[in-house]
Amino acid sequence: MRGKAWGWRAMREADLPVVSAIAAQVHPGHPESDPVFAERLRLAPASCLVLERGGEAEGYALAHPWLRARPVPLDTLLGALPGRPEVLYLHDLALLPAARRSGAGGEAVRRLAGSLPGLPLALVAIGGTEGFWRAQGFAPVYDLALEAVLRGYDPGARYMERAPDQRGPDRVASSADWSM
């Protein structure tokens, strides 16, 4: 990533304490319990990533196969993945300040999209991140049935999807390059 010796790698169980610490720093208004992170890793290890620089974690991304237009409420265990997933749901993308605006967010989206080719991607954009997600090829899906779950995130939360063949730019310089 632009000569900074940063890169995404598969998340490991040993990463969970630092993932939790990054989440607490990046998403203080959207806390999730450690069992949520552990369950996502256990259920969908191929779509759980850690951003590392010099052996130190600078961010993480969690995604899992899921059902279209069924965003998972915050701090909720899944129990199991659907037998016939309809989307790859990007549960969380969090980057520490030093990693933002580096292109790491867009790179994570590209890597995750490749983990389940052919499926659309879906997420809930929070905290003013809709612009970043639009730049990555996501578009809002408006459905009144989603409103109750979205209110649990924040007042401006938006459910968004990206077609499986969409591609975002190689680099997006956005302060929202850290969260969804």
Helices and strands as residue ranges (DSSP letters): E 6-10, G 13-15, H 16-26, H 34-43, G 45-47, E 48-53, E 56-66, E 87-95, G 97-99, H 104-115, E 121-125, H 130-135, E 139-140, G 144-146, H 147-151, E 158-162
